[in-house]
Amino acid sequence: MDLTEARSEWDAFRHLPFPRGWAGFHVTERALALTDTEAAGCIDTFFGHSQQRLPWLDRKRRRILVSLLPELDAAVAALEGEPREYFAQLRDIARFVVAASAP
């Protein structure tokens, strides 16, 4: 996936509704909705900067996103159907942003 593809995937993903009925569900200690919110904030920051031809993420947000990858992996492994697809897409975009923002 390149930056253009990742941005396109993010633009499509951010208009998806959070899977109904899963907001308070926990796969790890953290609620899925919190993982989603934190990852989305970091990813959105990255793509906001990349529109200025400066794809980057500050160290703090990159550390947060790196720390969320195991939670996203756990969600994908534990869920099925639509919720699994939702978190798999979010995880894949998060992985791209982590790799693309590496120092």
N, C-alpha and C positions, 0 to 999 in steps of 0.2 A: 504494500500500500504506500502510495506517495502522499505528499501534503495535499494535493488537490483532491484525491480520492478520500482521504481522511476528513477533510473539511466538508466534503459533500455528504459523507456518512454522518458526521456530526450534525450538520444542518437538518438532515432527515430525522435523526434520532431525537434531537431536542424537542421535536414537535409530537413525539409519541407520549401518550399518557402513561403514568406510572401504573404498573399492573394492579388492577382493582383487587382490594382485599389483602394486599401484601405489605402495606405500610408499616404495621407493627410487628411483622414477622422477623424473627432473628435466626440467622444461620450460624452466626458467631455471637459474640457478646453485643455487637452493634446491630441496631435495627436496619433492615434493608433500605428504608427511606433515608436514613442518615448517610449510609454509604453512597447511595445514589446522589444525594444533594452535595456531599463533599467532592465526589469525583466530578460531577457535572460542573461545579464551580471552578475547579482546577482546569478542566478541559476547556471550558468556555474562555477562561483567561488566556490560555495558550492560543486558541484560535482568534481571539480578539487582537492579540499582538501580531499574529501571523498575517493578518490582513494588511498590516503595515510593512510587510515583507521582513518582519523580524520574528520568526517563529521561536519563541522562547517561553520559559516558565521560570519564575524565580525559585530559588532553592527551597524556600519554605513550602510552596505549593507542590513542587516536584517531590519533596520528601513525603508530603501528605499522600500524593497520588501513588507513590511507590508503596506506602504502607497499606493502601487500600487494595492493591492487586491480589494479595492472598484472600481477602474478604470477597472480592469479586469472583475469584476462582472457586471459593467455597460455595458461593451462591449458585454458580453455574452447575457445579457438581450436585448440589442438593435439590435444585428445582427442576421442574418439567414444564413442557408446553410454552405458552406465551411468556410467563415470568422468566423461564430459562433463556429464551431467545433475547428478551430485553436485556438481561444482565450479561449475556454473552456479547451482545453488540457494545454495551458500555465498556466491558472489559477489553475488548479488542481495540476500541478507540483509546482507552486509557493506556494500554500497552504501547500504542503508536506514539502517544504524546510523551510518555516516559522515555522511549528510545530517541525520539526526535529532539528532546530537550536535554539530553545528556551533555554534561560539560565536556 
